[in-house]
Amino acid sequence: MKKLLAVAAVAALFPAAALAQQNNVGSCGWGSKLFDGQSGVMPQAFAGITNGTAGNQTFGVSSGTSGCTQDGTVRSTWKTAMFIDGNKERLARDMSVGGGEALDSLAHLLGVEEVDRAAFNRIARDNMERIFPSENARTEQVLSNLHAVLMRDAKLARYTVAL
């Protein structure tokens, strides 16, 4: 009887694992935070299960919180969003001059390689007003604008994965 229950429990995980892989269910919500950086079927499945049982992913998508977005794109940007949210003024200042500690930290967070840093800094400087359209621009708006700016550059578009 115990073997049957164990087999049933494992079999119950397969649909969740398939769903997690297919739709990247664990990419936002608390599950993405708990299993951040882990790869493989099991962490994805457990992230999806965490989100499904707690109902937090639905709330996250509805409210645009917990790394979820409302634009139909599933992605986990919470680290980048937290950095931008805590460094908006310094980041805007650094972008306006095309360099500085906050801009360097953002580049590092996005995985911008050293050979592309000058281009990243130049693009940020040249598009600062587009990335930060107002003094009180929301973090989500800054992320979206930065994503759009980087996507227009063939060399830097590959760094938008973390946005």
N, C-alpha and C positions, 0 to 999 in steps of 0.2 A: 504494500500500500504506500509506503514511504517513497519507493522508487517511482511509482506512478505519479505521485504528487510532485516529485522533483522534475520529472519529465514534463509534466503539464506546466509547471512554473517556467521552465526554460522555453518550452514551446510558446508560451504566452508572450515571451520577450521578443520572439522573431518578428511578429508584425510591427511591434514598436520600433525595433531596430531597423527594419526596412523603411518604415515611415520616417524615422530620424535621418536615415541616409538620403532618402529620396527628396524630402522636403526641407532638410536641415532644420528639423523641429527644435533642436536644442540651440539654435543660434541667437535666441533672445529669451528673456524671462530668467527666473532664478536658476533654472537648470543650466543655462549658459555660464552663469557666474560660478556655480558649484563645481562644474566640470571643465572650466576654462583651461585650454592648453592641452587637454587630454585628447588622444585620437583613438580611433577604433570604433567598433560597433557598440561595445558595452557602454562607454562613456556617453556616446550619442543617444543610445537607448535610454540610459538613466536620466540624461538631461531632458529628453522628451517625456519620460514618465513623470519626472519632477514637475515639469511645466503642466502636464495634463492633470495630475492629481491635485495639485495646489491651485489650479485655475489661474495662475499668475500670468501666463503667456497671453491669455485672452484679454486680461486687464491691461497688460503691457502694450499690446497692439492697439487696443481701444484708446489708451491714453498717451501712447507714444513714449512710454517709460520702459525701464528694465532692458535697455538695448534694443527695443522693438521700434519699428518705424510705421508710419501710417501711409507711406507712399507705395505700398505693394511690394517692396523689396525687403527680403529677409536678410538681415545682416547684424553682426554683433559689433557695435562701434562704441561700446561703453567706455573702454579705456581712453580712446581718443576724445570722446565727448567729455569725460571727466577732466582730462587735461585741459581742453579748451575752456571748459566752464570755469576752472580755477585759475586760468591764466589769460583771460580775454584781453585785459588792458596791455599787459606786457607783450602778448602775441601780436596785437594790432600795432603796437609801437615798433616791434621788430620787423613786421611785414612792411611797414611804411618806409623803413630804411634798407630793407633787404638783407637783414642779418641780425644776430643776437642770440642770447641764450635760449629764450622761449621758442624762437623759430627753429633753432638747432635741435631742441628737445622734441619738437613736433616732427621734424624730419626724421629723427631717430625712431620715434614711436611708429611712424608710418613705414619705416624700413628703407628710407631713401639712402641709397648707396653713396659713398663719398664722392664718386665720379659725377654724380647727378646733383650734388648739393648746391653748386653755384646756379644751375638751371632752376632748381626748386626755389632758391632764395630770390632769383630774378623774377620768376613767374609770380611768386607771392607778392613781391614789391609792386610789380606792374599791375596786379589785379587786386590790390589791397582793398580798394573801395568796393569792388564787386564781392569780395569774400566777406567783408564787414560793411554792409550797406548802411548801417546806422550805429550810433553809439550803444544802443541797447538791443542789438541783434541777438536773437536767441541762439543758443548753442547748436540746435538742430539746423537752423538756417545757415550758420557759419559752416557746419559740416557739409551740408548740401552744396553750398556755393563753392567751397574748396574742392569738393568732388568734381563739380562741373568744370572748374578752371583746369584742374589737373587732367581731366579726360580730354580736353582740347589739345593737349600736348602729347604727341606720339611717344616721346621718351618717358614722360612722367605718369602717363595713364596707368601704368602697371602698379603704381603705389596707391591706388584708390581702394585696394582690398580692405584696408583698415578704416575706411570712411563710410 
